[in-house]
Amino acid sequence: MLKTLLLLAAMASSAFAQTSVKVKMFPGAQALPALAAASQGMFQRQGLKVEILFTSNSDEQRAGLAKGEFEIAQVAVDNAVAMVELCS
């Protein structure tokens, strides 16, 4: 019984400790999986507090990622190439 109570307490405390993550992406069909996961609480069940932000263009997204305004950027490979070329 005591083991069960300790296990339940540990599970409850981990459910309240959430890591905040900002994700920036373009609005559109490619954003649907992330939006669906957020609306269904899938991120929260994994201990993540995900804030989904939308970008208006690639320059804004690259600059924001470089400045640390968000942790994850959903982009195409051309943006990764552009970041490497701009930094060299």
CORGI-V643904 format. One record per run of one state. SS is the DSSP state (2 for helix, 1 for strand, 0 for the rest). FROM is the first residue (numbers start at 1). TO is the last residue. If there is no record, write none. Layout:
SS;FROM;TO  SS;FROM;TO
This chain:
0;1;1  2;2;16  0;17;18  1;19;26  0;27;28  2;29;39  0;40;41  2;42;45  0;46;47  1;48;55  0;56;57  2;58;67  0;68;71  1;72;73  0;74;76  2;77;87  0;88;88
